[in-house]
């Protein structure tokens, strides 16, 4: 396979927590298999932080949920799929064994939510409000997946997490899903880029790899 020039094989990608655990690592692994000289830098942060860096040209693209409309000036979003938030706990948690736990049961446990001011936190808050639930006294705000998983493993906390951040952990049995329907928290996930800037070769290759993985998963 003829490869582009080495100085073109670079990409800086902003990744929200729901992307950093599954889709993006798979895309980068495939990219390195095809282009060993590819240099990839992954930047994490909130949606607002990443959109600012994208607009300033510090990163090439952002992979994650659609940002608020006010943050999308001069940016373009490509929808890949939609995903909900999930309520998850450690194995052995009292809620993990219940077939149909009530929403009121959440009030008895610490709740881990995305940080205030983020779009995904707004989605979580809207779900709780619609169900007539108040935020519990024991509330932890975090966007770091490693921290949230570590907290769940050491406590009775319940994490309101993006599905993409926990699907691998659910599949491996490291976390368990609480059987409460959260389908109405579904939101669009995709690629955000600068509207008028041509992609570098590295960014183009990564985008194509991400698209290919999503197509495969959809079957």
ABEGO torsion letter per residue (X at the ends): XBBBBAAABBBBBBBBAAAAAAAAAAAAAAAAAABAABBBBBBBEBAAAAAAAAAAGABABBBEBBBBAAAABGBBBBBABBBBBBBBBBBGBAAAABABBBAAAAAABBBBBBBBGBAAAAAAAAAAAAAGBBBBABBBBBABAAAAAAAAAABABBBBBBAAAAAAAAAAGABBBBBBBAAAABBBBBBBBBAABBBBAAAAAAAAAAAAAAAAAAX
